[in-house]
Amino acid sequence: MSNDRRIPSLTPCAGRCSTVFGDSVCRGCRRFNHEVIRWNTYTAEQRLAVWKRLDAQLDQILVPMLPLANVQHVTGFILGKRVRVLDSASKGRKLYHALKICEKNKHLADESGLGISMQNVKPIWQEFERRVLALATASYDLAFLRADGISHSLMQMLEDD
């Protein structure tokens, strides 16, 4: 009998999935609905591609929103709270986890390394959520338009033959 205690693979899931309600982009993790559904079937490379897109979005939104953040301090803070992140996690990903912890526990803002006060946590979190969902939705719409354009081009080529 094996004593193998496997640690579950990391997933972007934030525990607030809205794709079950028909959203094209999850309001929790911001993955596309098909990525949520197929996550467990993805290869390591496919998962990494999704992580990179999500991290790029977090970098684009959170890094400018939290200019006083000390990433080294934030990293220690989230690890101290037992948050698991990929070794390749971006600065924005780390800021996200620290802000998420503070959103639930405002009194931790001072020790988080984010460079914000507890009074600023809620408005920053709300603005972050608004911006990142808009960016994720635009990313989905662009991917859909590209796929539709490719499909249309292929159909046209088949009709021309």
LOSE-856861 format. One record per atom (N, C-alpha, C): residue in three letters; x, y negated, z; atom name. Coordinates in nm, 2 decimals. Layout:
BEGIN
  residu       u       v       w  atome
     ALA       X       Y       Z     CA
...
This chain:
BEGIN
  residu       u       v       w  atome
     MET    0.08    0.12    0.00      N
     MET    0.00    0.00    0.00     CA
     MET    0.09   -0.12    0.00      C
     SER    0.06   -0.22   -0.08      N
     SER    0.14   -0.34   -0.10     CA
     SER    0.10   -0.45    0.00      C
     ASN    0.20   -0.52    0.05      N
     ASN    0.17   -0.63    0.13     CA
     ASN    0.18   -0.76    0.05      C
     ASP    0.17   -0.75   -0.08      N
     ASP    0.18   -0.86   -0.17     CA
     ASP    0.07   -0.97   -0.14      C
     ARG    0.11   -1.08   -0.09      N
     ARG    0.01   -1.19   -0.06     CA
     ARG    0.03   -1.30   -0.16      C
     ARG   -0.03   -1.28   -0.27      N
     ARG   -0.01   -1.37   -0.38     CA
     ARG   -0.08   -1.51   -0.35      C
     ILE   -0.01   -1.61   -0.38      N
     ILE   -0.07   -1.75   -0.37     CA
     ILE   -0.14   -1.77   -0.50      C
     PRO   -0.27   -1.81   -0.49      N
     PRO   -0.34   -1.84   -0.61     CA
     PRO   -0.28   -1.95   -0.69      C
     SER   -0.29   -1.93   -0.83      N
     SER   -0.23   -2.03   -0.91     CA
     SER   -0.29   -2.17   -0.89      C
     LEU   -0.21   -2.27   -0.91      N
     LEU   -0.26   -2.40   -0.90     CA
     LEU   -0.36   -2.43   -1.01      C
     THR   -0.46   -2.51   -0.97      N
     THR   -0.56   -2.55   -1.07     CA
     THR   -0.59   -2.70   -1.04      C
     PRO   -0.63   -2.77   -1.14      N
     PRO   -0.66   -2.91   -1.12     CA
     PRO   -0.79   -2.93   -1.05      C
     CYS   -0.87   -2.83   -1.03      N
     CYS   -1.00   -2.84   -0.97     CA
     CYS   -1.00   -2.92   -0.84      C
     ALA   -1.09   -3.02   -0.83      N
     ALA   -1.11   -3.11   -0.72     CA
     ALA   -1.23   -3.07   -0.63      C
     GLY   -1.29   -2.96   -0.67      N
     GLY   -1.40   -2.91   -0.59     CA
     GLY   -1.53   -2.99   -0.60      C
     ARG   -1.54   -3.07   -0.71      N
     ARG   -1.66   -3.15   -0.74     CA
     ARG   -1.70   -3.14   -0.88      C
     CYS   -1.71   -3.02   -0.93      N
     CYS   -1.73   -3.00   -1.08     CA
     CYS   -1.86   -3.05   -1.12      C
     SER   -1.86   -3.13   -1.23      N
     SER   -1.98   -3.18   -1.28     CA
     SER   -2.01   -3.12   -1.42      C
     THR   -1.92   -3.03   -1.47      N
     THR   -1.95   -2.97   -1.60     CA
     THR   -2.07   -2.87   -1.58      C
     VAL   -2.10   -2.82   -1.46      N
     VAL   -2.21   -2.74   -1.45     CA
     VAL   -2.34   -2.81   -1.47      C
     PHE   -2.34   -2.94   -1.46      N
     PHE   -2.45   -3.03   -1.49     CA
     PHE   -2.46   -3.08   -1.63      C
     GLY   -2.36   -3.03   -1.72      N
     GLY   -2.36   -3.06   -1.86     CA
     GLY   -2.26   -3.17   -1.90      C
     ASP   -2.18   -3.22   -1.80      N
     ASP   -2.08   -3.32   -1.84     CA
     ASP   -1.98   -3.26   -1.93      C
     SER   -1.94   -3.34   -2.03      N
     SER   -1.83   -3.30   -2.12     CA
     SER   -1.69   -3.30   -2.05      C
     VAL   -1.68   -3.40   -1.96      N
     VAL   -1.56   -3.42   -1.88     CA
     VAL   -1.60   -3.41   -1.73      C
     CYS   -1.52   -3.32   -1.66      N
     CYS   -1.55   -3.31   -1.52     CA
     CYS   -1.52   -3.43   -1.44      C
     ARG   -1.61   -3.48   -1.36      N
     ARG   -1.59   -3.60   -1.28     CA
     ARG   -1.49   -3.58   -1.16      C
     GLY   -1.47   -3.45   -1.13      N
     GLY   -1.37   -3.42   -1.02     CA
     GLY   -1.23   -3.41   -1.07      C
     CYS   -1.20   -3.32   -1.16      N
     CYS   -1.07   -3.30   -1.21     CA
     CYS   -1.03   -3.36   -1.34      C
     ARG   -1.14   -3.40   -1.42      N
     ARG   -1.13   -3.47   -1.54     CA
     ARG   -1.08   -3.38   -1.66      C
     ARG   -1.09   -3.25   -1.64      N
     ARG   -1.07   -3.15   -1.75     CA
     ARG   -1.19   -3.15   -1.84      C
     PHE   -1.17   -3.12   -1.96      N
     PHE   -1.28   -3.10   -2.05     CA
     PHE   -1.36   -2.98   -2.02      C
     ASN   -1.49   -2.98   -2.05      N
     ASN   -1.57   -2.86   -2.00     CA
     ASN   -1.52   -2.73   -2.05      C
     HIS   -1.47   -2.72   -2.17      N
     HIS   -1.42   -2.59   -2.22     CA
     HIS   -1.29   -2.55   -2.14      C
     GLU   -1.22   -2.65   -2.09      N
     GLU   -1.09   -2.62   -2.02     CA
     GLU   -1.13   -2.56   -1.88      C
     VAL   -1.24   -2.62   -1.82      N
     VAL   -1.28   -2.56   -1.69     CA
     VAL   -1.33   -2.42   -1.71      C
     ILE   -1.41   -2.40   -1.81      N
     ILE   -1.47   -2.26   -1.83     CA
     ILE   -1.36   -2.16   -1.86      C
     ARG   -1.26   -2.20   -1.94      N
     ARG   -1.16   -2.10   -1.99     CA
     ARG   -1.03   -2.10   -1.91      C
     TRP   -1.02   -2.18   -1.81      N
     TRP   -0.89   -2.20   -1.73     CA
     TRP   -0.83   -2.07   -1.70      C
     ASN   -0.90   -1.97   -1.65      N
     ASN   -0.84   -1.84   -1.60     CA
     ASN   -0.79   -1.76   -1.72      C
     THR   -0.83   -1.79   -1.84      N
     THR   -0.78   -1.72   -1.96     CA
     THR   -0.66   -1.78   -2.03      C
     TYR   -0.63   -1.91   -1.98      N
     TYR   -0.52   -1.98   -2.05     CA
     TYR   -0.39   -1.92   -2.02      C
     THR   -0.29   -1.93   -2.11      N
     THR   -0.16   -1.90   -2.09     CA
     THR   -0.09   -2.01   -2.00      C
     ALA    0.03   -1.98   -1.96      N
     ALA    0.10   -2.08   -1.88     CA
     ALA    0.13   -2.20   -1.96      C
     GLU    0.15   -2.19   -2.09      N
     GLU    0.18   -2.30   -2.18     CA
     GLU    0.05   -2.39   -2.20      C
     GLN   -0.06   -2.32   -2.21      N
     GLN   -0.19   -2.39   -2.23     CA
     GLN   -0.22   -2.47   -2.10      C
     ARG   -0.20   -2.41   -1.99      N
     ARG   -0.23   -2.47   -1.86     CA
     ARG   -0.13   -2.59   -1.84      C
     LEU   -0.01   -2.58   -1.87      N
     LEU    0.09   -2.69   -1.86     CA
     LEU    0.05   -2.80   -1.95      C
     ALA    0.00   -2.77   -2.07      N
     ALA   -0.04   -2.88   -2.16     CA
     ALA   -0.16   -2.96   -2.10      C
     VAL   -0.25   -2.89   -2.03      N
     VAL   -0.36   -2.96   -1.97     CA
     VAL   -0.31   -3.04   -1.85      C
     TRP   -0.22   -2.98   -1.77      N
     TRP   -0.16   -3.06   -1.66     CA
     TRP   -0.09   -3.18   -1.70      C
     LYS   -0.02   -3.17   -1.81      N
     LYS    0.06   -3.29   -1.86     CA
     LYS   -0.04   -3.40   -1.91      C
     ARG   -0.15   -3.36   -1.97      N
     ARG   -0.24   -3.47   -2.02     CA
     ARG   -0.31   -3.53   -1.89      C
     LEU   -0.35   -3.45   -1.80      N
     LEU   -0.41   -3.51   -1.67     CA
     LEU   -0.31   -3.60   -1.60      C
     ASP   -0.19   -3.55   -1.59      N
     ASP   -0.08   -3.63   -1.52     CA
     ASP   -0.05   -3.76   -1.59      C
     ALA   -0.05   -3.76   -1.72      N
     ALA   -0.03   -3.88   -1.80     CA
     ALA   -0.14   -3.98   -1.77      C
     GLN   -0.27   -3.93   -1.76      N
     GLN   -0.38   -4.02   -1.73     CA
     GLN   -0.36   -4.08   -1.59      C
     LEU   -0.32   -4.00   -1.49      N
     LEU   -0.30   -4.05   -1.36     CA
     LEU   -0.19   -4.15   -1.35      C
     ASP   -0.08   -4.12   -1.43      N
     ASP    0.03   -4.22   -1.43     CA
     ASP   -0.02   -4.35   -1.49      C
     GLN   -0.09   -4.34   -1.60      N
     GLN   -0.14   -4.46   -1.67     CA
     GLN   -0.23   -4.55   -1.58      C
     ILE   -0.31   -4.48   -1.49      N
     ILE   -0.41   -4.55   -1.41     CA
     ILE   -0.35   -4.59   -1.27      C
     LEU   -0.29   -4.49   -1.20      N
     LEU   -0.26   -4.51   -1.06     CA
     LEU   -0.12   -4.59   -1.04      C
     VAL   -0.03   -4.56   -1.12      N
     VAL    0.10   -4.63   -1.10     CA
     VAL    0.09   -4.78   -1.10      C
     PRO    0.02   -4.84   -1.20      N
     PRO    0.00   -4.99   -1.19     CA
     PRO   -0.09   -5.03   -1.08      C
     MET   -0.19   -4.95   -1.04      N
     MET   -0.28   -4.98   -0.93     CA
     MET   -0.21   -4.98   -0.79      C
     LEU   -0.10   -4.91   -0.78      N
     LEU   -0.03   -4.89   -0.65     CA
     LEU    0.11   -4.93   -0.66      C
     PRO    0.14   -5.06   -0.69      N
     PRO    0.28   -5.10   -0.72     CA
     PRO    0.37   -5.10   -0.60      C
     LEU    0.32   -5.09   -0.48      N
     LEU    0.40   -5.09   -0.36     CA
     LEU    0.43   -4.95   -0.31      C
     ALA    0.38   -4.85   -0.38      N
     ALA    0.39   -4.71   -0.33     CA
     ALA    0.54   -4.67   -0.33      C
     ASN    0.57   -4.59   -0.23      N
     ASN    0.71   -4.53   -0.22     CA
     ASN    0.69   -4.39   -0.25      C
     VAL    0.73   -4.34   -0.37      N
     VAL    0.70   -4.21   -0.42     CA
     VAL    0.77   -4.10   -0.33      C
     GLN    0.89   -4.13   -0.28      N
     GLN    0.95   -4.04   -0.20     CA
     GLN    0.87   -4.02   -0.07      C
     HIS    0.83   -4.13   -0.01      N
     HIS    0.75   -4.12    0.11     CA
     HIS    0.61   -4.05    0.08      C
     VAL    0.55   -4.08   -0.03      N
     VAL    0.42   -4.02   -0.07     CA
     VAL    0.44   -3.87   -0.08      C
     THR    0.55   -3.83   -0.14      N
     THR    0.58   -3.68   -0.16     CA
     THR    0.59   -3.61   -0.03      C
     GLY    0.66   -3.67    0.06      N
     GLY    0.67   -3.61    0.20     CA
     GLY    0.54   -3.61    0.27      C
     PHE    0.46   -3.71    0.25      N
     PHE    0.32   -3.72    0.31     CA
     PHE    0.23   -3.61    0.26      C
     ILE    0.23   -3.59    0.13      N
     ILE    0.13   -3.49    0.07     CA
     ILE    0.18   -3.35    0.11      C
     LEU    0.31   -3.33    0.11      N
     LEU    0.37   -3.20    0.14     CA
     LEU    0.34   -3.17    0.29      C
     GLY    0.35   -3.27    0.37      N
     GLY    0.32   -3.26    0.51     CA
     GLY    0.17   -3.23    0.54      C
     LYS    0.09   -3.26    0.45      N
     LYS   -0.06   -3.23    0.46     CA
     LYS   -0.09   -3.10    0.38      C
     ARG    0.02   -3.03    0.35      N
     ARG    0.01   -2.90    0.28     CA
     ARG   -0.06   -2.90    0.14      C
     VAL   -0.04   -3.01    0.07      N
     VAL   -0.09   -3.02   -0.06     CA
     VAL    0.01   -2.95   -0.16      C
     ARG   -0.04   -2.86   -0.24      N
     ARG    0.05   -2.79   -0.33     CA
     ARG    0.04   -2.86   -0.46      C
     VAL    0.16   -2.89   -0.52      N
     VAL    0.17   -2.96   -0.65     CA
     VAL    0.28   -2.88   -0.73      C
     LEU    0.26   -2.89   -0.86      N
     LEU    0.36   -2.83   -0.95     CA
     LEU    0.50   -2.90   -0.92      C
     ASP    0.61   -2.84   -0.94      N
     ASP    0.74   -2.90   -0.93     CA
     ASP    0.75   -3.02   -1.03      C
     SER    0.68   -3.00   -1.14      N
     SER    0.68   -3.11   -1.25     CA
     SER    0.57   -3.22   -1.23      C
     ALA    0.51   -3.22   -1.12      N
     ALA    0.40   -3.32   -1.09     CA
     ALA    0.45   -3.46   -1.11      C
     SER    0.37   -3.54   -1.18      N
     SER    0.41   -3.68   -1.21     CA
     SER    0.39   -3.76   -1.08      C
     LYS    0.45   -3.88   -1.09      N
     LYS    0.43   -3.98   -0.99     CA
     LYS    0.28   -4.01   -0.97      C
     GLY    0.21   -4.02   -1.07      N
     GLY    0.06   -4.05   -1.06     CA
     GLY   -0.01   -3.93   -0.99      C
     ARG    0.03   -3.81   -1.02      N
     ARG   -0.03   -3.69   -0.95     CA
     ARG   -0.01   -3.70   -0.80      C
     LYS    0.11   -3.74   -0.76      N
     LYS    0.14   -3.75   -0.62     CA
     LYS    0.07   -3.86   -0.55      C
     LEU    0.06   -3.97   -0.62      N
     LEU   -0.02   -4.09   -0.57     CA
     LEU   -0.17   -4.05   -0.56      C
     TYR   -0.22   -3.97   -0.66      N
     TYR   -0.36   -3.93   -0.66     CA
     TYR   -0.38   -3.85   -0.53      C
     HIS   -0.30   -3.75   -0.50      N
     HIS   -0.32   -3.66   -0.39     CA
     HIS   -0.32   -3.74   -0.26      C
     ALA   -0.22   -3.84   -0.25      N
     ALA   -0.22   -3.92   -0.12     CA
     ALA   -0.34   -4.01   -0.11      C
     LEU   -0.38   -4.07   -0.22      N
     LEU   -0.50   -4.15   -0.22     CA
     LEU   -0.63   -4.07   -0.19      C
     LYS   -0.63   -3.95   -0.24      N
     LYS   -0.75   -3.86   -0.21     CA
     LYS   -0.76   -3.83   -0.06      C
     ILE   -0.64   -3.80    0.00      N
     ILE   -0.63   -3.77    0.14     CA
     ILE   -0.68   -3.90    0.22      C
     CYS   -0.63   -4.01    0.18      N
     CYS   -0.67   -4.13    0.25     CA
     CYS   -0.81   -4.17    0.23      C
     GLU   -0.87   -4.14    0.11      N
     GLU   -1.01   -4.17    0.09     CA
     GLU   -1.10   -4.09    0.19      C
     LYS   -1.06   -3.98    0.23      N
     LYS   -1.13   -3.90    0.33     CA
     LYS   -1.09   -3.93    0.47      C
     ASN   -0.97   -3.99    0.49      N
     ASN   -0.92   -4.02    0.62     CA
     ASN   -0.84   -4.15    0.62      C
     LYS   -0.92   -4.26    0.61      N
     LYS   -0.87   -4.40    0.59     CA
     LYS   -0.76   -4.43    0.69      C
     HIS   -0.76   -4.37    0.81      N
     HIS   -0.66   -4.40    0.92     CA
     HIS   -0.52   -4.36    0.88      C
     LEU   -0.51   -4.27    0.77      N
     LEU   -0.38   -4.22    0.73     CA
     LEU   -0.31   -4.32    0.63      C
     ALA   -0.38   -4.42    0.59      N
     ALA   -0.33   -4.51    0.48     CA
     ALA   -0.19   -4.56    0.52      C
     ASP   -0.17   -4.61    0.64      N
     ASP   -0.04   -4.67    0.68     CA
     ASP    0.07   -4.57    0.67      C
     GLU    0.05   -4.44    0.70      N
     GLU    0.16   -4.34    0.69     CA
     GLU    0.17   -4.27    0.56      C
     SER    0.08   -4.30    0.46      N
     SER    0.08   -4.23    0.33     CA
     SER    0.19   -4.27    0.24      C
     GLY    0.25   -4.39    0.26      N
     GLY    0.35   -4.44    0.16     CA
     GLY    0.29   -4.51    0.04      C
     LEU    0.16   -4.52    0.04      N
     LEU    0.09   -4.58   -0.08     CA
     LEU    0.11   -4.74   -0.08      C
     GLY    0.14   -4.79    0.03      N
     GLY    0.15   -4.94    0.04     CA
     GLY    0.02   -5.01    0.04      C
     ILE   -0.08   -4.95    0.09      N
     ILE   -0.21   -5.01    0.10     CA
     ILE   -0.26   -5.00    0.25      C
     SER   -0.36   -5.09    0.28      N
     SER   -0.42   -5.08    0.42     CA
     SER   -0.54   -5.00    0.41      C
     MET   -0.59   -4.96    0.53      N
     MET   -0.71   -4.87    0.53     CA
     MET   -0.83   -4.95    0.47      C
     GLN   -0.83   -5.08    0.48      N
     GLN   -0.95   -5.15    0.43     CA
     GLN   -0.95   -5.15    0.27      C
     ASN   -0.83   -5.13    0.21      N
     ASN   -0.83   -5.13    0.07     CA
     ASN   -0.85   -4.99    0.01      C
     VAL   -0.85   -4.88    0.09      N
     VAL   -0.86   -4.75    0.04     CA
     VAL   -0.98   -4.73   -0.05      C
     LYS   -1.10   -4.76    0.01      N
     LYS   -1.23   -4.73   -0.06     CA
     LYS   -1.24   -4.81   -0.19      C
     PRO   -1.21   -4.94   -0.19      N
     PRO   -1.22   -5.01   -0.32     CA
     PRO   -1.12   -4.96   -0.43      C
     ILE   -1.00   -4.93   -0.38      N
     ILE   -0.90   -4.88   -0.48     CA
     ILE   -0.95   -4.74   -0.53      C
     TRP   -1.00   -4.65   -0.44      N
     TRP   -1.05   -4.52   -0.49     CA
     TRP   -1.16   -4.54   -0.59      C
     GLN   -1.25   -4.63   -0.56      N
     GLN   -1.37   -4.64   -0.65     CA
     GLN   -1.32   -4.70   -0.78      C
     GLU   -1.23   -4.79   -0.78      N
     GLU   -1.18   -4.84   -0.91     CA
     GLU   -1.10   -4.74   -0.99      C
     PHE   -1.02   -4.66   -0.91      N
     PHE   -0.95   -4.55   -0.98     CA
     PHE   -1.04   -4.46   -1.04      C
     GLU   -1.14   -4.41   -0.97      N
     GLU   -1.24   -4.32   -1.03     CA
     GLU   -1.31   -4.37   -1.15      C
     ARG   -1.34   -4.50   -1.15      N
     ARG   -1.41   -4.56   -1.27     CA
     ARG   -1.31   -4.56   -1.39      C
     ARG   -1.19   -4.60   -1.36      N
     ARG   -1.09   -4.61   -1.47     CA
     ARG   -1.05   -4.48   -1.53      C
     VAL   -1.02   -4.38   -1.44      N
     VAL   -0.97   -4.25   -1.49     CA
     VAL   -1.08   -4.17   -1.56      C
     LEU   -1.21   -4.18   -1.51      N
     LEU   -1.31   -4.11   -1.58     CA
     LEU   -1.33   -4.18   -1.72      C
     ALA   -1.32   -4.31   -1.73      N
     ALA   -1.34   -4.37   -1.86     CA
     ALA   -1.23   -4.33   -1.96      C
     LEU   -1.10   -4.32   -1.90      N
     LEU   -0.99   -4.27   -1.99     CA
     LEU   -1.01   -4.13   -2.03      C
     ALA   -1.05   -4.04   -1.93      N
     ALA   -1.07   -3.90   -1.97     CA
     ALA   -1.18   -3.88   -2.07      C
     THR   -1.28   -3.96   -2.06      N
     THR   -1.40   -3.95   -2.15     CA
     THR   -1.35   -4.00   -2.29      C
     ALA   -1.27   -4.10   -2.29      N
     ALA   -1.22   -4.15   -2.42     CA
     ALA   -1.13   -4.05   -2.48      C
     SER   -1.05   -3.98   -2.40      N
     SER   -0.96   -3.88   -2.45     CA
     SER   -1.04   -3.76   -2.51      C
     TYR   -1.15   -3.72   -2.44      N
     TYR   -1.24   -3.62   -2.49     CA
     TYR   -1.30   -3.66   -2.62      C
     ASP   -1.35   -3.78   -2.63      N
     ASP   -1.42   -3.83   -2.75     CA
     ASP   -1.32   -3.83   -2.87      C
     LEU   -1.19   -3.87   -2.84      N
     LEU   -1.09   -3.87   -2.95     CA
     LEU   -1.06   -3.73   -2.99      C
     ALA   -1.05   -3.64   -2.90      N
     ALA   -1.02   -3.50   -2.93     CA
     ALA   -1.13   -3.44   -3.02      C
     PHE   -1.26   -3.47   -2.98      N
     PHE   -1.37   -3.42   -3.05     CA
     PHE   -1.37   -3.48   -3.19      C
     LEU   -1.35   -3.61   -3.21      N
     LEU   -1.34   -3.67   -3.34     CA
     LEU   -1.24   -3.61   -3.43      C
     ARG   -1.12   -3.58   -3.37      N
     ARG   -1.01   -3.52   -3.44     CA
     ARG   -1.05   -3.38   -3.49      C
     ALA   -1.11   -3.30   -3.40      N
     ALA   -1.15   -3.17   -3.44     CA
     ALA   -1.26   -3.17   -3.54      C
     ASP   -1.35   -3.26   -3.53      N
     ASP   -1.46   -3.28   -3.63     CA
     ASP   -1.40   -3.32   -3.76      C
     GLY   -1.30   -3.41   -3.76      N
     GLY   -1.24   -3.45   -3.89     CA
     GLY   -1.17   -3.34   -3.95      C
     ILE   -1.10   -3.26   -3.87      N
     ILE   -1.02   -3.14   -3.93     CA
     ILE   -1.12   -3.04   -3.99      C
     SER   -1.23   -3.02   -3.91      N
     SER   -1.33   -2.92   -3.96     CA
     SER   -1.39   -2.97   -4.09      C
     HIS   -1.42   -3.10   -4.10      N
     HIS   -1.48   -3.16   -4.22     CA
     HIS   -1.38   -3.15   -4.34      C
     SER   -1.26   -3.17   -4.31      N
     SER   -1.16   -3.16   -4.42     CA
     SER   -1.14   -3.02   -4.47      C
     LEU   -1.14   -2.92   -4.37      N
     LEU   -1.13   -2.78   -4.41     CA
     LEU   -1.26   -2.74   -4.50      C
     MET   -1.37   -2.78   -4.45      N
     MET   -1.49   -2.75   -4.53     CA
     MET   -1.49   -2.81   -4.67      C
     GLN   -1.44   -2.93   -4.68      N
     GLN   -1.43   -3.00   -4.81     CA
     GLN   -1.33   -2.92   -4.90      C
     MET   -1.22   -2.88   -4.84      N
     MET   -1.12   -2.80   -4.92     CA
     MET   -1.18   -2.67   -4.97      C
     LEU   -1.26   -2.60   -4.88      N
     LEU   -1.32   -2.48   -4.92     CA
     LEU   -1.42   -2.50   -5.03      C
     GLU   -1.50   -2.61   -5.03      N
     GLU   -1.59   -2.64   -5.13     CA
     GLU   -1.53   -2.68   -5.26      C
     ASP   -1.41   -2.74   -5.25      N
     ASP   -1.34   -2.78   -5.37     CA
     ASP   -1.28   -2.66   -5.45      C
     ASP   -1.25   -2.55   -5.37      N
     ASP   -1.19   -2.43   -5.44     CA
     ASP   -1.29   -2.36   -5.51      C
